[in-house]
Amino acid sequence: MWSQAELLRLMDVRPRTPGRYFGPAHGPTERNVVEAGQLLGSAVVAAAKEVPHQRVVSASMIFSRAAEHEASMSVEVEVLRSGHTFSSAQVRVHQHDSLCSAGIVLLDADAPDLIRSAVPMPEVDPPDRLRSHDQSGTVVAGRDIRVVDDAYTDDSDLIGPPELFVWTRFEDKPEYQYLHAALLTQSTTHWTVAAALRPHPHMTQSMAHRTISSGITMATITFHDEVDVTQWLLYSTRVTYAGHGHVQSEGRVHTEDGGLVASYAVHAMVRGLARPNIQGGNASGAVL
């Protein structure tokens, strides 16, 4: 069973030596591939611990090789520049002595508003009008997911625009803000492939890793305000392009009262499989 506590255990990487952190293994799963959002969340945590006097503003990562749930990982942080206002760090994730992903994290010392504006929240049904999403393989104990119009579905007859609107809320409040940020980050890569398939008849996210080869190749998240993951958060994911085996999406995370707390962009691969894969899975490539 996946749980909020397990997600935090995996992403709350622990220091071993200066600039090097340990990411524990989860163990055997139906599909032995770590979700890209988990790796990006681990990078956020590692950078926050390496530069503790500043907050993570943005993190971007390329996922060049799949990481396994059944093995631990090494997360290396190299501070490229440490400044009074901004710092930058490079984060690399290794497993079995091979590079799995690499990215850049921007941190800053924060500042009061000189100006403030934000894009408004989409007009969608609030979470109290929606049912909890209980699709097999997507349940995480301690997290409630509610999908607007039940649009994340295996029903190939239900087609729509290339977008998904998903509310999430966790039960337990993490101790540190960087852990809130990690939990928020972990879900950003869930929705892009499923959203890209929505307009196309007879294609659903359930085909991922069976007749469709899909996976997240790059993701970027920018944090605008502090976040509380025990309050309802709306993820709005819109696919802006699909073609040549690639998918690009943009997304935003709003609080229930309309505040914009984060923005994200995701690039994914979506291609046909030459031979069916009997493992199966969902479009995110791992547990939701």
Secondary structure, DSSP 4 states (H G I P E B T S, - for coil): --BHHHHHHHHS-EEEETTEEEE------SS----HHHHHHHHHHHHHHHSTTSEEEEEEEEE-SPPPTTS-EEEEEEEEEE-SSEEEEEEEEEETTEEEEEEEEEEE-----SS---PPPP----GGGSPPP--TT---BTEEEEEGGG-S-S-TT----SEEEEEEEESS--SSHHHHHHHHHHTTTSSHHHHHHTTSTT--GGGBTTTEEEEEEEEEEEE-S---TTS-EEEEEEEEEEETTEEEEEEEEEETTS-EEEEEEEEEEEEE-SS--TT---TTSS--
